[in-house]
C-alpha cells in the first residue's frame, strides 16, 4: 500500500510550495487507495508557533485536503527518539563526541587554510579514554569511511554520493534533543511511509537519512525530490511573484478548485489537458510523471484558471462565497432574479471573488464621479429617456430591449449615439456589464440615478 506524508514545520504560514508538496502526496496515496498522514515537525521549540500550526490546519481545511489518522506532533515523541539514540550508542553505531564549539571552529579554520572542505575529523569515533570533564557531548552517527550511498530517485534517477563526502553527523545535540534528519527518519519508518515526495532542497538530507535507516535496520522508502517553483524570469519565487501564504489566496478571492488545479500542473502534466477536477487528479496523477525541471509560476495562468472556475460556479454558490467579502447593503435589497442577473453578468468578466465583489459595488453604489461625455446632444436625449423611465417596466430584459429599441427608433439614433451616455449617467463610467442587465438590476434606482446625473450636468 502506498503511504505518504506531509511534514511542515510550524514556523510560519503554509505557503504555495508547501501546499503543492502536500497535494502531490495526497493525490499519490489517495489515488491508489493508500494513506496520507500529516506530521507537524515542531522540535524547534524556539521558532515554533501555535498560531502557525493553526494556520497550517486552517489552510488544509479550506482546501479540503483531509489526512488519515491523527496528526503526529514530533514534540510529543522526544523520549522515543532518545531511546533510538541510546540503541545506536549501545550497538556502537553512534558515539559521544566531546569536541567543543571552539575546537570545531579552529579545526575548520585550519582545513580552510589548507583548501580542504571543512568537516569534523572523527577524533572521538573510537575513543576509549577518560571523557573530558565539564563538556556536554553531542552524539554522532558512525558514517561509512568508504564506498558510496546510492538510491534511485523517482524524478532525478540514480543519485550517488561518495561516503568520503559525509562526516559523522550529529544525531543528538548536547542538550539531548535529536536533530532533524534523525527524527524524520525514525518517524517515516515507524509511520510506514512507503513514498516520500518532497522538495529537492531536501536532496542533500537523503544520504544522511538513508544511513540512519540502515543503522536502525529500517526499510528504505521510495524518494521523489520535486524541483522548486520559479518565477516567470526563472528566479526563485518571491512573495511578489506569488510565494504567499495559502490563506492569502483565499483572501484575494481565488477558488480552492482553481488553486488545486494550478498547483497540480506545476510540475506534472497529462497530455495537453489543463482543467482537472480533484476526482480526475486522483485518478490520473502518478508521482513517476513529475517533471525533472523546475516549474514556472504564472499569475496569468492562475487568473485564467480561476476565471474558468468562477464561470462554472452557480450564482447561489457565489453568493455564499461572497460572504467573505464586503458587499454593499443594496445587494441584500435585490430580488432573486436581480441577484442572479448581476452575479451572472459579473462572473463572465471577473477573475476572482474579490474583483467580483468590486464589480457589485461599482454597479450598486451610486456614482460619485462621471467619465466625460463628448456628445453635445446627450443631455436632452437623457432628459427624454428619463421621462419614459417614469412609467417603464424594467422587470425583464425583453421589456428593456424593447424600451431601448423604441427610443432609438423614435429619435432616429444609432446605439453609439446614446448608449455610452446612458451608461455613464447610470454607472459613472463607459465600461461595465451589459446596459440592459444594468437597468434590470437597478430597477427603480435607474431613474433616480439618471435624475441625479442630469441635476449635476
DRENBAPA-503780 format. One record per residue (C-alpha): residue number from 1; residue in three letters; x, y, z. Coordinates in nm, 2 decimals, padded with zeros to 4 digits. Layout:
N
> vovex_drenvo_X_Y_Z
> NUM_ALA_X_Y_Z
...
***
This chain:
457
> vovex_drenvo_X_Y_Z
> 1_UNK_00.00_00.00_00.00
> 2_UNK_00.12_00.35_-00.08
> 3_UNK_00.16_00.56_00.23
> 4_UNK_00.28_00.92_00.21
> 5_UNK_00.31_01.21_00.45
> 6_UNK_00.33_01.59_00.45
> 7_UNK_00.55_01.72_00.73
> 8_UNK_00.55_02.10_00.77
> 9_UNK_00.74_02.29_01.04
> 10_UNK_00.51_02.54_01.23
> 11_UNK_00.75_02.83_01.20
> 12_UNK_00.53_03.03_00.96
> 13_UNK_00.21_03.00_00.75
> 14_UNK_00.17_02.74_00.48
> 15_UNK_00.30_02.87_00.15
> 16_UNK_00.22_02.77_-00.20
> 17_UNK_00.52_02.55_-00.24
> 18_UNK_00.43_02.35_00.07
> 19_UNK_00.07_02.31_-00.05
> 20_UNK_00.19_02.17_-00.38
> 21_UNK_00.41_01.91_-00.19
> 22_UNK_00.11_01.82_00.03
> 23_UNK_-00.11_01.79_-00.28
> 24_UNK_00.13_01.56_-00.46
> 25_UNK_00.15_01.33_-00.15
> 26_UNK_-00.23_01.34_-00.11
> 27_UNK_-00.30_01.26_-00.48
> 28_UNK_-00.04_00.98_-00.50
> 29_UNK_-00.16_00.80_-00.19
> 30_UNK_-00.54_00.85_-00.21
> 31_UNK_-00.55_00.78_-00.58
> 32_UNK_-00.41_00.43_-00.51
> 33_UNK_-00.63_00.36_-00.21
> 34_UNK_-00.34_00.43_00.03
> 35_UNK_-00.29_00.66_00.33
> 36_UNK_-00.16_01.01_00.36
> 37_UNK_-00.06_01.14_00.70
> 38_UNK_00.01_01.49_00.84
> 39_UNK_00.31_01.53_01.07
> 40_UNK_00.39_01.86_01.25
> 41_UNK_00.77_01.89_01.28
> 42_UNK_00.78_02.11_01.59
> 43_UNK_01.10_02.01_01.76
> 44_UNK_01.25_02.36_01.71
> 45_UNK_01.09_02.50_02.03
> 46_UNK_01.25_02.84_01.99
> 47_UNK_01.09_02.90_01.65
> 48_UNK_00.76_02.71_01.67
> 49_UNK_00.43_02.90_01.68
> 50_UNK_00.09_02.77_01.78
> 51_UNK_-00.06_03.03_01.55
> 52_UNK_00.14_02.89_01.26
> 53_UNK_00.02_02.53_01.34
> 54_UNK_-00.34_02.65_01.34
> 55_UNK_-00.29_02.84_01.02
> 56_UNK_-00.15_02.53_00.85
> 57_UNK_-00.45_02.33_00.96
> 58_UNK_-00.68_02.61_00.86
> 59_UNK_-00.53_02.61_00.51
> 60_UNK_-00.58_02.24_00.47
> 61_UNK_-00.94_02.26_00.59
> 62_UNK_-01.01_02.53_00.33
> 63_UNK_-00.85_02.33_00.05
> 64_UNK_-01.05_02.02_00.15
> 65_UNK_-00.74_01.80_00.18
> 66_UNK_-00.82_01.56_00.46
> 67_UNK_-00.54_01.34_00.61
> 68_UNK_-00.56_00.99_00.76
> 69_UNK_-00.54_00.91_01.13
> 70_UNK_-00.44_01.16_01.40
> 71_UNK_-00.19_01.44_01.34
> 72_UNK_00.15_01.34_01.47
> 73_UNK_00.35_01.60_01.67
> 74_UNK_00.72_01.54_01.69
> 75_UNK_00.74_01.74_02.01
> 76_UNK_00.54_01.47_02.19
> 77_UNK_00.79_01.19_02.09
> 78_UNK_01.12_01.31_02.23
> 79_UNK_01.16_01.01_02.46
> 80_UNK_01.10_00.78_02.17
> 81_UNK_01.38_00.95_01.97
> 82_UNK_01.62_00.94_02.26
> 83_UNK_01.56_00.57_02.30
> 84_UNK_01.68_00.52_01.94
> 85_UNK_01.98_00.73_02.01
> 86_UNK_02.06_00.50_02.30
> 87_UNK_02.01_00.20_02.08
> 88_UNK_02.27_00.32_01.83
> 89_UNK_02.51_00.40_02.11
> 90_UNK_02.48_00.05_02.26
> 91_UNK_02.53_-00.10_01.92
> 92_UNK_02.84_00.11_01.87
> 93_UNK_02.69_00.26_01.56
> 94_UNK_02.70_00.61_01.72
> 95_UNK_02.93_00.77_01.98
> 96_UNK_02.96_01.06_02.21
> 97_UNK_03.17_01.35_02.08
> 98_UNK_03.32_01.59_02.33
> 99_UNK_03.47_01.83_02.08
> 100_UNK_03.38_02.19_02.18
> 101_UNK_03.25_02.46_01.95
> 102_UNK_03.58_02.64_01.98
> 103_UNK_03.77_02.33_01.89
> 104_UNK_03.55_02.27_01.59
> 105_UNK_03.59_02.62_01.46
> 106_UNK_03.96_02.60_01.50
> 107_UNK_03.96_02.27_01.31
> 108_UNK_03.75_02.43_01.03
> 109_UNK_03.98_02.73_01.00
> 110_UNK_04.28_02.50_00.96
> 111_UNK_04.11_02.30_00.70
> 112_UNK_04.00_02.61_00.51
> 113_UNK_04.36_02.74_00.52
> 114_UNK_04.47_02.41_00.35
> 115_UNK_04.20_02.44_00.09
> 116_UNK_04.01_02.15_00.23
> 117_UNK_03.64_02.11_00.28
> 118_UNK_03.56_02.19_00.65
> 119_UNK_03.44_01.87_00.83
> 120_UNK_03.46_01.70_01.16
> 121_UNK_03.78_01.48_01.19
> 122_UNK_03.62_01.19_01.38
> 123_UNK_03.86_01.23_01.67
> 124_UNK_03.61_01.07_01.91
> 125_UNK_03.49_00.80_01.68
> 126_UNK_03.67_00.52_01.85
> 127_UNK_03.76_00.70_02.17
> 128_UNK_03.81_00.47_02.48
> 129_UNK_03.98_00.71_02.72
> 130_UNK_03.85_00.92_03.00
> 131_UNK_03.58_01.17_02.90
> 132_UNK_03.67_01.53_02.93
> 133_UNK_03.51_01.70_03.24
> 134_UNK_03.26_01.98_03.21
> 135_UNK_03.17_01.91_02.84
> 136_UNK_02.83_01.80_02.74
> 137_UNK_02.88_01.57_02.44
> 138_UNK_02.68_01.55_02.12
> 139_UNK_02.60_01.21_01.97
> 140_UNK_02.73_01.14_01.62
> 141_UNK_02.64_00.86_01.38
> 142_UNK_02.93_00.65_01.25
> 143_UNK_02.91_00.71_00.88
> 144_UNK_03.09_00.47_00.64
> 145_UNK_03.45_00.56_00.57
> 146_UNK_03.45_00.43_00.21
> 147_UNK_03.22_00.33_-00.06
> 148_UNK_02.91_00.52_-00.17
> 149_UNK_02.55_00.59_-00.08
> 150_UNK_02.32_00.54_-00.38
> 151_UNK_01.95_00.55_-00.42
> 152_UNK_01.71_00.57_-00.71
> 153_UNK_01.51_00.89_-00.71
> 154_UNK_01.17_00.87_-00.88
> 155_UNK_01.23_01.21_-01.05
> 156_UNK_01.61_01.26_-01.08
> 157_UNK_01.71_00.90_-01.14
> 158_UNK_02.00_00.73_-00.97
> 159_UNK_02.18_00.96_-00.71
> 160_UNK_02.52_00.86_-00.59
> 161_UNK_02.71_01.02_-00.30
> 162_UNK_03.06_00.92_-00.21
> 163_UNK_03.10_00.82_00.16
> 164_UNK_03.40_01.05_00.19
> 165_UNK_03.17_01.34_00.13
> 166_UNK_02.99_01.28_00.45
> 167_UNK_03.13_01.32_00.80
> 168_UNK_03.00_01.16_01.12
> 169_UNK_02.70_01.39_01.15
> 170_UNK_02.52_01.48_01.48
> 171_UNK_02.20_01.29_01.56
> 172_UNK_02.16_01.44_01.92
> 173_UNK_02.26_01.78_02.05
> 174_UNK_02.44_01.84_02.37
> 175_UNK_02.11_01.91_02.55
> 176_UNK_01.98_01.57_02.44
> 177_UNK_01.74_01.69_02.17
> 178_UNK_01.76_01.49_01.85
> 179_UNK_01.84_01.65_01.51
> 180_UNK_01.61_01.69_01.21
> 181_UNK_01.75_01.41_00.99
> 182_UNK_01.73_01.17_01.28
> 183_UNK_01.37_01.23_01.39
> 184_UNK_01.25_01.25_01.03
> 185_UNK_01.40_00.91_00.95
> 186_UNK_01.25_00.74_01.26
> 187_UNK_00.91_00.89_01.21
> 188_UNK_00.89_00.80_00.84
> 189_UNK_01.00_00.44_00.92
> 190_UNK_00.76_00.39_01.22
> 191_UNK_00.47_00.55_01.03
> 192_UNK_00.52_00.30_00.75
> 193_UNK_00.59_00.57_00.49
> 194_UNK_00.64_00.40_00.15
> 195_UNK_00.69_00.70_-00.07
> 196_UNK_00.85_01.04_00.03
> 197_UNK_00.76_01.32_-00.21
> 198_UNK_00.93_01.65_-00.11
> 199_UNK_01.12_01.95_-00.25
> 200_UNK_01.46_01.89_-00.39
> 201_UNK_01.60_02.13_-00.13
> 202_UNK_01.59_01.81_00.09
> 203_UNK_01.81_01.61_-00.16
> 204_UNK_02.12_01.66_00.04
> 205_UNK_01.95_01.53_00.35
> 206_UNK_01.86_01.20_00.19
> 207_UNK_02.20_01.02_00.21
> 208_UNK_02.22_01.10_00.58
> 209_UNK_01.86_00.97_00.63
> 210_UNK_01.95_00.65_00.44
> 211_UNK_02.24_00.59_00.68
> 212_UNK_02.01_00.63_00.97
> 213_UNK_01.76_00.38_00.81
> 214_UNK_02.04_00.13_00.76
> 215_UNK_02.18_00.18_01.11
> 216_UNK_01.84_00.10_01.27
> 217_UNK_01.75_-00.18_01.02
> 218_UNK_01.46_00.01_00.87
> 219_UNK_01.32_-00.05_00.52
> 220_UNK_01.41_00.23_00.28
> 221_UNK_01.11_00.42_00.12
> 222_UNK_01.09_00.55_-00.24
> 223_UNK_01.21_00.90_-00.28
> 224_UNK_01.08_01.17_-00.51
> 225_UNK_01.25_01.51_-00.50
> 226_UNK_01.04_01.77_-00.67
> 227_UNK_01.22_02.07_-00.84
> 228_UNK_01.14_02.41_-00.70
> 229_UNK_00.89_02.66_-00.83
> 230_UNK_01.05_02.96_-01.02
> 231_UNK_00.90_03.29_-01.13
> 232_UNK_00.85_03.38_-01.49
> 233_UNK_01.20_03.52_-01.51
> 234_UNK_01.35_03.19_-01.40
> 235_UNK_01.44_03.31_-01.05
> 236_UNK_01.35_03.19_-00.70
> 237_UNK_00.98_03.26_-00.63
> 238_UNK_00.93_03.57_-00.40
> 239_UNK_00.63_03.70_-00.23
> 240_UNK_00.58_03.95_-00.50
> 241_UNK_00.57_03.66_-00.76
> 242_UNK_00.32_03.45_-00.56
> 243_UNK_00.51_03.29_-00.27
> 244_UNK_00.23_03.40_-00.03
> 245_UNK_00.05_03.21_00.24
> 246_UNK_-00.22_02.98_00.12
> 247_UNK_-00.49_03.18_00.31
> 248_UNK_-00.37_03.49_00.13
> 249_UNK_-00.50_03.34_-00.19
> 250_UNK_-00.84_03.29_-00.03
> 251_UNK_-00.84_03.65_00.09
> 252_UNK_-00.77_03.76_-00.27
> 253_UNK_-01.07_03.57_-00.39
> 254_UNK_-00.92_03.26_-00.55
> 255_UNK_-01.13_02.94_-00.55
> 256_UNK_-00.98_02.63_-00.39
> 257_UNK_-01.06_02.43_-00.70
> 258_UNK_-00.86_02.67_-00.92
> 259_UNK_-00.56_02.67_-00.68
> 260_UNK_-00.55_02.29_-00.66
> 261_UNK_-00.57_02.26_-01.04
> 262_UNK_-00.30_02.52_-01.08
> 263_UNK_-00.06_02.36_-00.83
> 264_UNK_-00.11_02.01_-00.98
> 265_UNK_00.01_02.15_-01.31
> 266_UNK_00.32_02.30_-01.15
> 267_UNK_00.55_02.01_-01.22
> 268_UNK_00.30_01.75_-01.35
> 269_UNK_00.11_01.71_-01.68
> 270_UNK_-00.13_01.47_-01.85
> 271_UNK_-00.11_01.53_-02.23
> 272_UNK_-00.24_01.88_-02.32
> 273_UNK_-00.52_01.88_-02.06
> 274_UNK_-00.53_02.19_-01.85
> 275_UNK_-00.85_02.17_-01.65
> 276_UNK_-00.86_01.89_-01.38
> 277_UNK_-01.12_01.82_-01.12
> 278_UNK_-01.00_01.67_-00.79
> 279_UNK_-01.16_01.34_-00.89
> 280_UNK_-00.96_01.34_-01.22
> 281_UNK_-00.64_01.43_-01.04
> 282_UNK_-00.69_01.14_-00.80
> 283_UNK_-00.74_00.90_-01.10
> 284_UNK_-00.46_01.03_-01.33
> 285_UNK_-00.18_01.16_-01.10
> 286_UNK_00.13_00.95_-01.08
> 287_UNK_00.45_01.06_-00.89
> 288_UNK_00.66_00.89_-01.16
> 289_UNK_00.53_01.15_-01.41
> 290_UNK_00.66_01.45_-01.21
> 291_UNK_00.88_01.68_-01.42
> 292_UNK_01.26_01.69_-01.36
> 293_UNK_01.28_02.06_-01.45
> 294_UNK_01.17_02.35_-01.23
> 295_UNK_00.82_02.48_-01.27
> 296_UNK_00.72_02.83_-01.37
> 297_UNK_00.47_03.02_-01.16
> 298_UNK_00.25_03.22_-01.39
> 299_UNK_00.00_03.46_-01.23
> 300_UNK_-00.18_03.49_-01.56
> 301_UNK_-00.23_03.11_-01.57
> 302_UNK_-00.37_03.12_-01.22
> 303_UNK_-00.61_03.40_-01.31
> 304_UNK_-00.72_03.22_-01.63
> 305_UNK_-00.80_02.90_-01.43
> 306_UNK_-00.98_03.10_-01.16
> 307_UNK_-01.19_03.28_-01.41
> 308_UNK_-01.28_02.94_-01.56
> 309_UNK_-01.39_02.80_-01.22
> 310_UNK_-01.57_03.13_-01.14
> 311_UNK_-01.78_03.10_-01.45
> 312_UNK_-01.86_02.74_-01.37
> 313_UNK_-01.98_02.82_-01.01
> 314_UNK_-02.35_02.86_-00.96
> 315_UNK_-02.48_03.20_-00.87
> 316_UNK_-02.62_03.06_-00.55
> 317_UNK_-02.28_02.92_-00.45
> 318_UNK_-02.12_03.25_-00.55
> 319_UNK_-02.35_03.44_-00.31
> 320_UNK_-02.23_03.21_-00.03
> 321_UNK_-01.86_03.25_-00.12
> 322_UNK_-01.91_03.63_-00.13
> 323_UNK_-02.00_03.63_00.23
> 324_UNK_-01.62_03.65_00.30
> 325_UNK_-01.62_03.98_00.11
> 326_UNK_-01.79_04.30_00.20
> 327_UNK_-02.09_04.37_-00.03
> 328_UNK_-02.30_04.69_-00.03
> 329_UNK_-02.63_04.69_00.16
> 330_UNK_-02.81_04.74_-00.17
> 331_UNK_-02.72_04.38_-00.26
> 332_UNK_-02.95_04.24_00.01
> 333_UNK_-03.24_04.45_-00.12
> 334_UNK_-03.22_04.29_-00.47
> 335_UNK_-03.47_04.02_-00.55
> 336_UNK_-03.36_03.68_-00.65
> 337_UNK_-03.38_03.75_-01.03
> 338_UNK_-03.18_04.07_-00.99
> 339_UNK_-02.91_03.90_-00.79
> 340_UNK_-02.89_03.62_-01.04
> 341_UNK_-02.86_03.87_-01.32
> 342_UNK_-02.59_04.07_-01.15
> 343_UNK_-02.37_03.77_-01.05
> 344_UNK_-02.42_03.60_-01.38
> 345_UNK_-02.31_03.92_-01.57
> 346_UNK_-02.01_03.99_-01.34
> 347_UNK_-01.87_03.64_-01.33
> 348_UNK_-01.83_03.65_-01.70
> 349_UNK_-01.60_03.95_-01.66
> 350_UNK_-01.41_03.88_-01.34
> 351_UNK_-01.11_03.66_-01.25
> 352_UNK_-01.15_03.65_-00.87
> 353_UNK_-01.42_03.67_-00.60
> 354_UNK_-01.26_04.00_-00.49
> 355_UNK_-01.29_04.15_-00.83
> 356_UNK_-01.65_04.02_-00.85
> 357_UNK_-01.72_04.19_-00.51
> 358_UNK_-01.57_04.51_-00.65
> 359_UNK_-01.80_04.48_-00.95
> 360_UNK_-02.10_04.45_-00.73
> 361_UNK_-02.00_04.77_-00.55
> 362_UNK_-01.95_04.95_-00.89
> 363_UNK_-02.30_04.86_-01.01
> 364_UNK_-02.50_04.90_-00.69
> 365_UNK_-02.32_05.21_-00.53
> 366_UNK_-02.44_05.53_-00.69
> 367_UNK_-02.15_05.70_-00.89
> 368_UNK_-01.96_05.98_-00.71
> 369_UNK_-01.79_06.09_-01.03
> 370_UNK_-01.86_06.05_-01.40
> 371_UNK_-01.65_05.99_-01.71
> 372_UNK_-01.67_06.28_-01.96
> 373_UNK_-01.94_06.27_-02.23
> 374_UNK_-01.84_06.43_-02.55
> 375_UNK_-02.18_06.41_-02.72
> 376_UNK_-02.34_06.76_-02.71
> 377_UNK_-02.69_06.60_-02.76
> 378_UNK_-02.65_06.37_-02.46
> 379_UNK_-02.83_06.58_-02.20
> 380_UNK_-03.16_06.64_-02.40
> 381_UNK_-03.17_06.28_-02.50
> 382_UNK_-03.11_06.16_-02.14
> 383_UNK_-03.39_06.40_-02.03
> 384_UNK_-03.62_06.25_-02.28
> 385_UNK_-03.53_05.89_-02.17
> 386_UNK_-03.59_05.99_-01.81
> 387_UNK_-03.95_06.08_-01.89
> 388_UNK_-04.00_05.74_-02.05
> 389_UNK_-03.84_05.56_-01.75
> 390_UNK_-04.10_05.71_-01.51
> 391_UNK_-04.36_05.46_-01.64
> 392_UNK_-04.14_05.20_-01.80
> 393_UNK_-04.15_04.84_-01.67
> 394_UNK_-03.80_04.70_-01.61
> 395_UNK_-03.90_04.36_-01.49
> 396_UNK_-03.74_04.17_-01.79
> 397_UNK_-03.46_04.20_-02.04
> 398_UNK_-03.72_04.17_-02.32
> 399_UNK_-03.91_04.48_-02.19
> 400_UNK_-03.58_04.67_-02.15
> 401_UNK_-03.47_04.57_-02.50
> 402_UNK_-03.80_04.69_-02.65
> 403_UNK_-03.78_05.01_-02.45
> 404_UNK_-03.43_05.10_-02.58
> 405_UNK_-03.51_04.99_-02.93
> 406_UNK_-03.82_05.21_-02.94
> 407_UNK_-03.64_05.51_-02.80
> 408_UNK_-03.36_05.48_-03.06
> 409_UNK_-03.61_05.44_-03.35
> 410_UNK_-03.82_05.74_-03.22
> 411_UNK_-03.52_05.96_-03.22
> 412_UNK_-03.35_05.81_-03.53
> 413_UNK_-03.04_05.72_-03.33
> 414_UNK_-02.78_05.46_-03.37
> 415_UNK_-02.68_05.29_-03.04
> 416_UNK_-02.34_05.45_-03.03
> 417_UNK_-02.50_05.80_-03.02
> 418_UNK_-02.69_05.73_-02.70
> 419_UNK_-02.59_05.42_-02.51
> 420_UNK_-02.25_05.53_-02.39
> 421_UNK_-02.40_05.85_-02.24
> 422_UNK_-02.68_05.65_-02.07
> 423_UNK_-02.42_05.41_-01.93
> 424_UNK_-02.21_05.70_-01.78
> 425_UNK_-02.53_05.85_-01.63
> 426_UNK_-02.62_05.52_-01.46
> 427_UNK_-02.28_05.37_-01.37
> 428_UNK_-02.04_05.67_-01.38
> 429_UNK_-01.81_05.51_-01.64
> 430_UNK_-01.82_05.38_-02.00
> 431_UNK_-01.73_05.02_-01.93
> 432_UNK_-01.91_04.76_-01.73
> 433_UNK_-02.18_04.50_-01.76
> 434_UNK_-02.43_04.50_-02.04
> 435_UNK_-02.66_04.81_-02.02
> 436_UNK_-02.98_04.60_-02.04
> 437_UNK_-02.86_04.39_-01.75
> 438_UNK_-02.76_04.71_-01.55
> 439_UNK_-03.11_04.85_-01.60
> 440_UNK_-03.27_04.53_-01.49
> 441_UNK_-03.06_04.51_-01.17
> 442_UNK_-03.10_04.88_-01.08
> 443_UNK_-03.48_04.88_-01.14
> 444_UNK_-03.64_05.19_-00.99
> 445_UNK_-03.29_05.31_-00.89
> 446_UNK_-03.22_05.37_-01.26
> 447_UNK_-03.45_05.67_-01.28
> 448_UNK_-03.30_05.82_-00.96
> 449_UNK_-02.95_05.79_-01.09
> 450_UNK_-03.05_05.95_-01.42
> 451_UNK_-03.21_06.24_-01.25
> 452_UNK_-02.91_06.29_-01.02
> 453_UNK_-02.68_06.30_-01.32
> 454_UNK_-02.90_06.55_-01.51
> 455_UNK_-02.91_06.77_-01.20
> 456_UNK_-02.53_06.78_-01.20
> 457_UNK_-02.49_06.81_-01.58
***
